[in-house]
Amino acid sequence: SSFRVGATGMGTVEDAIRELFDAYDVDGNGDIDESEFFKLEMKMCIGRGEVFDPKAEQAAFTLTDGDRSGTMSFDEFRDRKMRFITGQRWSPEHVISVFKEMTEQAMAERKKMGPRWHPGIRRVLNQLFQLYDDNGDRVLDPVEWIDVQKFVALEIGDEIDPSWIDEGAFCEADTNNDGVVQLSEYLEANFQMFEGTKKSSEQIYKTLETLVESLAKKKGRQSTSKVKVDLEILGSRPVVVEAVPAAGGKAAKPATVEFRPLSFATPTKAGDLMAKLVAPPAPTLMGDEEEAAPKAAAKKKGKKAPEVQAYPWTTVDCSFEVNNRMTRRDLESLVRMHLALPANSAMTLYFPSPKFTTDPPVRYIKDDKVARDAADLFTKGNSVKKLYVKNLRLLPPHDPCKKVWEDRDKVLESITGSRHGINWEVCCVKQKPMPPGIPGTPFEIPVGDAIIFELPDTCDKGTYKMLHQSWVSNPVVIIGPVEETIEPRVPKGKKKAPAKDPDIQLSFVAVKPGTCNIWVELQWEAEEEALSRDAPESLKTIPCPVDNVAQMLLSVRVYDKAKAAAGKTADKPDFKWWSGDKWGKKGK
């Protein structure tokens, strides 16, 4: 598909869609809620001289919001936009220009909608909040509150009512009555304050931008600080196997890194395991006396002794040079260099949130903004300086595949042979080998056959979202993936069967003889934050002790069916599933 490749000098279609999504995501929380969507859509329609139809927009939003969460994720937003352009026969350059024009229009409308919607004002207020949060607990106490509000109020103008910066204003801003002001409360208080000024949004923005620059220099917050951070690695530390030079006629062996195999579990299973962890946690097994106490108590009550799990994290001391301009890649690079890992090793990073914050107890470093939050926290004197490292693994040397959209039907029609299904439970939960079951031997299929990976779309009846990505080493030999959603079937005679989670099928089609590797990853990294809220109190700031990324690698050799079948009877095309040792019907 032409949409899978970015236009030269203009970026990719997905980059353009991401920029448009960010323009709609007013509060920057990673999702678009209905109020953001409808207000901005209405303003943009009016700006174009069009009639805004609220019923039609409501229906469109509901249709896009596949998980019925009341919000639109980036994946849902992207799929909505890709469906719109599919069939339009536009070039990638034209598609990108259309999305960029929509982004510019959305940002222009936001600037006209007042300080609350202005993207620049939101950004600099976030920076001001970080600058005034001296002790790094990501909240403002009364003293910090008065300082920041007075500083802003004096610079914005004389029209500001003095009552906005006194103790009464602090109490009004502290809507949850916990004695401190979170970032969301701080933003709301400022927006209300700005509504009382005669200055325009652009004037407020320029003033705040000047304040951030001068205040950053004054406080010296842009300087680099060296801090000691504990790396907590799930399982054992990766082992670096030293290079072996050529000797005695034997070829040299390069240095390699041995990773612990990923031990994948669903979010539900991970939550169950957290309840069995030893509390308080320690890097070693419980001592004999500690372990005997719960067993003795259980025996006295005539119950089965509770299962005791070891605390599975390994602590590695290190010192980082951090600053408030660090990106997610910067933190990953620091970890790789400290552990002597190869450049193509991937990981998932988490850090514990400070107390008295509305953030999840465990925060997932999903982007540069959260990475800067972590780096800023580490420089604070009384903060917990821990970085949790999970899912250490090696990635393919090329970029992930883009889903086939434009040529979707054409690709599916090219499947003229058998379909070979691989279910995630067989490989990720039951830990069965990939076909053909012999390590190092490629799976052989003819041109026209398809390999289909079946993965969960959600878990625990829609509570948790599962994500996936894939890589193909030789897209000339195998093309894909084509994604299809498989809704669970209701058993016959059961009108009200228990709700089940849908699956996603990724189809890869063999189109030319040759060899190829297919990597598929299934993950729920972002759901760690939700699980941390329900974890035992003593373990709330510790990620689950299981990997939330699963890898499947299949080596494939595609042969010419016509040449191979000369003089032989062709097999009848069918749909067969891999059980771990043989092919058969699903569930067998």
C-alpha positions in Angstrom: 0.0 0.0 0.0 1.3 3.5 -0.9 0.0 4.8 2.4 2.5 2.7 4.3 5.4 4.8 3.0 5.9 8.4 4.0 6.1 11.1 1.3 9.6 12.5 0.7 10.3 15.6 2.7 6.8 15.7 4.2 6.8 12.9 6.8 4.4 10.0 6.9 0.6 9.8 6.7 0.6 8.5 10.3 2.7 11.4 11.5 0.2 13.8 9.9 -2.7 12.0 11.6 -0.8 12.2 14.9 -0.5 15.9 14.6 -4.2 16.3 13.9 -5.0 14.0 16.9 -2.9 16.2 19.2 -4.7 19.2 17.9 -8.0 17.7 19.0 -6.6 16.3 22.3 -7.0 19.7 24.1 -6.1 18.6 27.6 -3.2 16.4 26.4 -4.2 13.3 28.2 -3.8 11.0 25.2 -7.6 10.6 24.4 -10.2 12.9 22.8 -13.4 13.2 24.8 -16.8 14.1 23.4 -16.8 17.7 24.6 -13.4 18.4 23.0 -14.5 16.7 19.8 -17.9 18.4 19.4 -16.8 21.9 20.4 -13.8 21.9 18.0 -15.8 20.2 15.2 -18.6 22.8 15.6 -16.1 25.7 15.5 -14.3 24.3 12.5 -17.6 23.8 10.6 -18.7 27.4 11.3 -15.2 28.6 10.2 -15.7 26.8 6.9 -19.2 28.2 6.5 -20.8 24.7 6.9 -23.8 23.6 8.9 -22.9 21.6 12.0 -25.1 18.5 12.5 -24.8 17.4 16.1 -26.8 14.1 15.6 -24.5 13.1 12.7 -21.4 14.0 14.7 -22.7 12.1 17.7 -23.3 9.0 15.6 -19.8 9.3 14.0 -18.2 9.6 17.4 -20.1 6.6 18.8 -19.1 4.5 15.8 -15.4 5.4 16.1 -15.4 4.8 19.9 -15.2 1.1 19.5 -14.6 0.2 23.2 -17.5 2.6 24.2 -15.2 4.4 26.7 -16.7 7.8 25.9 -13.3 8.8 24.5 -11.4 8.4 21.2 -8.0 6.9 21.4 -5.3 7.6 18.7 -5.8 4.1 17.2 -9.6 4.7 16.9 -9.0 8.3 15.5 -6.4 7.0 13.0 -8.6 4.2 11.8 -11.5 6.7 11.3 -9.3 8.9 9.2 -7.8 6.0 7.2 -11.3 4.8 6.4 -12.1 8.3 5.1 -9.2 8.4 2.7 -9.4 4.8 1.6 -10.9 4.7 -1.9 -10.3 8.4 -2.5 -7.4 7.5 -4.8 -5.3 10.3 -3.3 -1.5 10.2 -3.4 0.3 10.1 0.0 1.5 13.7 -0.6 -2.0 14.9 -1.1 -3.3 13.0 2.0 -0.6 14.5 4.1 -1.3 18.0 2.8 -5.0 17.5 3.6 -4.3 16.4 7.2 -1.8 19.2 7.7 -4.4 21.8 6.5 -7.0 20.3 8.9 -4.4 20.5 11.8 -3.6 24.1 11.0 -7.3 24.9 10.9 -7.9 23.1 14.3 -5.0 24.9 16.0 -6.2 28.3 14.6 -9.7 27.7 15.9 -8.4 26.6 19.3 -6.4 29.9 19.6 -9.7 31.8 18.9 -11.7 29.8 21.5 -10.0 31.4 24.5 -7.1 30.6 27.0 -8.6 27.3 28.0 -8.3 26.0 24.4 -5.1 27.8 23.4 -2.3 25.1 22.9 0.5 27.4 23.7 -1.0 28.6 27.0 -1.5 25.0 28.2 2.1 24.1 27.3 3.7 27.1 29.2 1.4 26.6 32.2 2.7 23.1 32.5 6.2 24.4 32.4 5.4 27.0 35.1 3.9 24.3 37.3 7.2 22.3 37.0 9.3 25.3 37.8 7.4 26.2 41.0 7.2 22.6 42.2 10.5 22.9 44.2 10.3 19.7 46.2 9.4 17.5 43.3 6.1 16.0 44.7 4.2 17.1 41.5 1.8 19.2 43.6 1.8 22.7 44.9 1.6 23.3 48.6 0.1 26.7 49.9 3.5 28.5 49.8 4.3 27.3 46.3 0.7 28.2 45.2 0.9 31.8 46.4 4.3 32.3 44.8 3.2 31.0 41.4 -0.1 32.7 41.4 1.3 36.1 42.5 4.0 35.8 39.9 1.5 35.2 37.1 -1.0 37.7 38.3 1.4 40.5 38.6 2.7 40.0 35.1 -0.7 39.5 33.4 -2.1 42.8 34.5 -3.8 45.0 37.1 -7.2 43.6 36.2 -6.6 40.5 38.2 -8.6 40.3 41.4 -6.2 39.9 44.4 -8.5 37.3 45.8 -7.3 34.9 43.1 -3.9 34.6 44.9 -4.9 34.4 48.6 -5.7 31.4 50.8 -9.3 31.4 49.8 -8.3 30.9 46.2 -6.1 28.0 47.2 -9.0 26.3 48.9 -11.2 26.8 45.9 -8.6 25.4 43.6 -8.1 22.4 45.9 -11.3 20.7 44.7 -10.5 17.3 46.2 -9.6 18.8 49.6 -6.3 17.0 50.0 -4.4 20.1 51.1 -2.4 20.4 47.9 -3.1 21.5 44.3 -2.6 19.0 41.5 -1.7 20.1 37.9 -5.3 19.7 36.7 -6.5 21.9 39.6 -3.8 24.4 38.9 -4.7 24.7 35.2 -8.4 25.2 36.0 -7.6 27.9 38.5 -5.5 29.8 36.0 -8.1 29.5 33.2 -10.7 31.1 35.5 -8.2 33.8 36.4 -7.5 34.5 32.7 -11.2 34.9 32.1 -11.1 38.0 34.3 -8.5 39.8 32.2 -8.9 42.0 29.2 -5.8 40.7 27.5 -6.2 38.4 24.5 -5.2 34.8 24.4 -2.1 35.6 22.3 -1.0 38.4 24.7 -1.4 36.0 27.6 0.6 33.3 25.8 3.5 35.6 24.9 3.6 36.9 28.5 3.7 33.4 30.0 6.3 32.3 27.5 8.6 35.2 28.7 7.9 34.2 32.3 9.0 30.6 31.7 12.2 31.6 30.1 13.2 34.1 32.8 12.1 31.9 35.6 14.0 28.9 34.2 17.2 30.9 34.1 16.5 32.3 37.6 16.1 28.9 39.2 18.8 27.3 37.1 16.5 24.4 36.2 17.9 24.0 32.8 21.3 22.8 34.1 22.2 19.1 34.1 22.2 17.3 37.5 23.9 14.0 38.3 21.7 11.8 40.4 21.9 8.3 41.7 19.0 6.2 40.3 18.3 2.6 41.2 17.5 0.4 38.2 15.1 -2.3 39.2 15.2 -5.0 36.5 12.6 -7.7 36.3 14.2 -11.1 36.7 18.0 -11.6 36.4 20.2 -9.0 34.8 21.0 -9.6 31.1 24.3 -11.5 30.7 26.8 -10.2 28.1 28.7 -13.1 26.5 32.2 -11.8 25.6 33.5 -12.1 22.0 35.7 -15.1 21.3 38.6 -14.4 18.9 39.4 -16.9 16.1 41.8 -19.6 17.2 42.8 -23.1 16.3 41.0 -23.0 13.0 37.7 -22.0 14.7 35.9 -18.9 13.5 35.5 -15.9 15.8 32.3 -15.4 17.7 30.9 -11.9 18.3 29.8 -10.7 21.7 26.2 -11.4 22.4 23.6 -10.6 25.1 21.6 -13.4 26.7 18.1 -12.2 27.7 15.8 -14.0 30.1 12.9 -15.4 28.1 9.8 -13.2 28.3 7.3 -14.6 30.8 4.1 -13.2 29.6 0.8 -12.9 31.5 -2.5 -11.2 30.9 -3.4 -8.1 33.0 -5.9 -10.2 35.0 -3.3 -12.9 35.8 -0.7 -10.2 36.6 -3.1 -8.5 39.1 -3.7 -11.9 40.8 0.1 -12.4 41.1 0.6 -9.0 42.8 -1.7 -10.1 45.6 0.7 -13.0 46.3 3.9 -11.0 46.4 5.8 -10.8 49.7 5.1 -7.5 51.5 7.1 -5.4 52.3 9.1 -6.2 49.1 12.8 -7.1 49.2 15.3 -8.1 46.5 15.7 -11.6 48.1 13.4 -14.4 49.2 11.8 -14.1 52.6 13.8 -15.2 55.6 12.8 -18.5 57.4 11.2 -16.7 60.3 9.2 -14.4 58.1 8.0 -17.2 55.9 7.1 -19.4 58.9 4.7 -16.9 60.4 1.9 -16.9 57.8 2.2 -20.7 57.5 1.9 -21.2 61.2 -1.1 -18.9 61.4 -2.8 -20.7 58.5 -2.1 -24.1 60.1 -3.7 -23.0 63.4 -6.9 -22.0 61.6 -7.0 -25.2 59.7 -6.5 -23.5 56.3 -4.0 -24.1 53.5 -0.8 -22.1 53.9 -0.7 -19.0 51.6 1.4 -19.2 48.5 4.6 -17.2 49.0 6.2 -15.5 46.0 9.7 -14.1 45.8 10.2 -10.4 45.0 11.5 -10.8 41.5 13.3 -7.5 40.9 17.1 -7.2 40.7 18.5 -3.8 41.9 21.4 -2.2 39.9 22.9 1.1 41.2 23.8 3.7 38.7 24.3 7.4 38.3 22.4 9.4 35.6 23.0 12.8 34.1 19.4 14.1 33.8 17.7 17.3 32.9 14.2 18.5 32.1 14.7 18.2 28.4 15.2 14.4 28.4 13.3 12.3 26.0 12.1 8.7 26.3 14.9 7.6 24.0 17.4 9.4 26.2 16.4 7.3 29.2 16.4 4.1 27.2 19.9 4.9 25.9 21.1 5.5 29.4 19.8 2.1 30.5 21.3 0.3 27.5 24.7 1.9 28.0 24.8 1.2 31.7 23.8 -2.5 31.2 26.1 -2.8 28.0 23.1 -3.8 25.9 23.0 -3.7 22.1 21.4 -0.7 20.4 18.4 -2.8 19.1 17.4 -4.0 22.5 14.0 -2.7 23.6 12.5 -2.2 27.1 9.6 -0.8 29.0 10.3 1.8 31.7 8.2 2.8 34.7 8.8 5.0 37.7 6.9 5.4 41.0 4.7 8.5 41.4 5.1 10.7 44.5 2.4 10.8 47.2 -0.5 13.2 47.1 -0.9 13.2 43.3 -3.8 12.0 41.1 -1.3 10.2 38.8 -1.4 6.4 38.9 1.0 5.0 41.6 3.1 3.5 38.8 3.7 5.7 35.7 4.5 4.3 32.3 7.1 6.3 30.4 5.2 6.3 27.1 6.4 9.5 25.6 8.8 12.4 26.0 6.5 14.3 28.3 6.4 11.5 30.9 10.2 11.0 30.4 10.7 14.7 31.4 8.4 14.2 34.4 10.6 11.3 35.5 13.8 13.2 35.0 12.5 16.2 36.8 11.4 14.0 39.7 14.8 12.4 40.0 16.5 15.8 40.5 14.3 16.5 43.5 16.0 16.1 46.9 13.4 13.9 48.6 12.0 11.9 45.7 12.1 8.2 45.2 14.8 7.6 42.5 13.8 4.3 41.0 13.5 3.3 37.4 11.8 0.0 36.7 12.9 -1.9 33.6 10.7 -4.6 32.1 10.4 -6.6 28.9 14.1 -6.6 27.9 14.2 -8.0 24.4 15.8 -7.6 20.9 13.9 -5.9 18.1 14.3 -6.4 14.4 16.7 -4.0 12.6 13.9 -2.5 10.5 10.7 -0.5 11.2 7.4 -2.1 12.2 4.9 -2.8 9.4 2.0 -0.5 8.7 -1.4 -2.0 8.4 -2.7 -2.5 4.8 -5.6 -0.2 4.2 -5.7 0.9 0.6 -5.1 -2.5 -1.0 -6.8 -4.5 1.7 -9.3 -6.3 -0.6 -6.7 -6.9 -3.2 -4.3 -8.5 -0.7 -7.1 -10.8 0.7 -8.1 -11.9 -2.7 -4.5 -13.0 -3.4 -5.0 -15.8 -0.8 -5.6 -18.7 -3.1 -4.2 -21.5 -0.9 -4.5 -22.5 2.8 -4.6 -20.3 5.8 -2.3 -21.3 8.7 -3.6 -19.9 12.0 -1.4 -19.3 15.0 -3.2 -18.4 18.2 -1.5 -16.2 20.9 -2.5 -18.6 23.8 -0.6 -21.5 22.2 2.7 -19.5 22.0 2.5 -16.9 24.7 0.6 -18.7 27.5 1.2 -22.4 26.9 4.8 -21.5 25.7 4.6 -23.9 22.7 7.1 -23.6 19.9 6.3 -21.9 16.6 5.7 -24.0 13.5 7.2 -26.4 12.4 8.3 -27.1 15.9 11.9 -27.7 15.2 14.2 -24.7 16.2 16.1 -23.2 13.3 14.0 -24.8 10.6 11.9 -22.5 8.5 8.2 -23.1 8.0 7.5 -23.9 4.3 4.4 -22.6 2.5 3.6 -22.1 -1.2 2.8 -18.8 -2.9 -0.8 -18.0 -2.3 -0.9 -19.3 1.3 -1.4 -17.0 4.3 -0.2 -17.0 7.9 -2.7 -15.6 10.3 -1.8 -14.5 13.9 -4.8 -14.4 16.2 -4.4 -12.0 19.1 -6.7 -10.6 21.8 -8.1 -7.1 21.2 -9.2 -6.6 24.8 -8.9 -8.5 28.1 -11.2 -9.1 31.0 -14.4 -8.2 29.1 -13.1 -5.0 27.7 -11.4 -3.7 30.9 -7.9 -3.8 29.4 -6.8 -2.9 25.9 -4.2 -5.1 24.2 -1.9 -3.6 21.5 0.2 -5.3 18.8 2.8 -4.5 16.2 4.6 -6.6 13.6 7.7 -6.7 11.4 8.4 -8.4 8.1 12.0 -8.8 7.1 11.3 -9.3 3.3 8.1 -7.5 2.2 8.7 -8.6 -1.4 8.1 -12.3 -0.3 5.3 -11.7 2.3 3.0 -8.7 2.5 0.8 -7.7 5.3 -0.6 -7.4 7.8 -4.3 -7.1 7.0 -6.3 -6.7 10.2 -9.7 -8.2 10.8 -11.7 -8.0 14.1 -13.2 -11.4 15.1 -16.2 -10.9 17.4 -16.9 -13.8 19.8 -19.6 -16.2 18.8 -22.6 -16.8 21.0 -23.1 -20.6 21.6 -26.3 -22.1 20.2 -29.2 -22.0 22.6 -27.6 -19.3 24.8 -29.2 -16.0 24.0 -27.5 -14.3 27.0 -24.0 -15.9 27.0 -21.3 -14.2 29.1 -19.5 -11.4 27.3 -16.2 -12.4 25.7 -13.4 -10.4 24.3 -13.0 -10.0 20.6 -9.8 -11.1 18.8 -7.7 -9.5 16.1 -6.4 -11.5 13.2 -3.3 -10.3 11.3 -3.0 -11.9 7.9 0.4 -12.2 6.1 0.2 -13.4 2.5 3.0 -15.2 0.6 3.3 -13.6 -2.8 6.8 -14.6 -4.1 9.3 -17.4 -3.5 12.0 -16.6 -1.0 12.7 -16.5 2.7 11.3 -14.1 5.3 11.0 -13.6 9.1 7.8 -12.4 10.7 7.8 -10.9 14.2 4.6 -10.2 16.1 4.4 -8.5 19.5 1.5 -8.4 21.8 1.6 -5.9 24.7 -0.4 -4.1 27.4 2.3 -1.8 28.7 0.0 1.2 29.3 -2.4 -0.9 31.4 0.2 -1.2 34.1 -1.0 2.2 35.4 -4.6 1.0 35.9 -3.4 -2.2 37.7 -1.3 -0.2 40.1 -4.3 1.6 41.5 -5.8 -1.8 42.6 -2.5 -3.3 43.9 -1.9 -4.0 47.6 -1.0 -0.8 49.5 2.6 -1.8 50.1 3.1 -2.6 46.5 1.3 0.2 44.7 4.4 1.9 43.4 5.9 -1.3 42.0 5.1 -2.7 38.5 3.6 -6.2 38.2 6.3 -8.9 38.3 5.5 -10.3 34.9 6.3 -9.2 31.4 3.5 -7.4 29.6 5.1 -7.9 26.1 5.0 -11.2 24.3 7.1 -11.9 21.2 6.4 -14.4 18.4 9.0 -15.0 15.7 8.3 -17.2 12.6 10.9 -18.0 9.9 9.2 -18.8 6.6 10.4 -20.2 3.3 8.0 -19.5 0.4 8.2 -21.8 -2.7 6.7 -21.8 -6.1 3.6 -24.0 -5.9 3.4 -24.7 -9.6 6.9 -26.0 -9.8 6.7 -28.0 -6.5 3.4 -29.6 -7.5 4.5 -30.8 -10.9 3.2 -34.4 -11.2 1.6 -34.3 -7.8 -2.0 -33.9 -6.6 -2.5 -30.4 -5.1 -3.7 -30.2 -1.5 -7.2 -28.8 -1.0 -7.0 -25.2 0.5 -8.2 -25.1 4.1 -7.9 -23.2 7.4 -5.7 -25.1 9.9 -4.5 -24.1 13.4 -1.2 -24.8 15.1 -1.5 -26.6 18.4 2.2 -26.6 19.3 3.1 -29.9 17.7 0.8 -30.4 14.8 -1.8 -28.7 12.5 -5.5 -29.3 13.0 -8.8 -27.8 13.6 -9.1 -24.9 16.1 -9.2 -26.0 19.7 -7.8 -29.4 18.9 
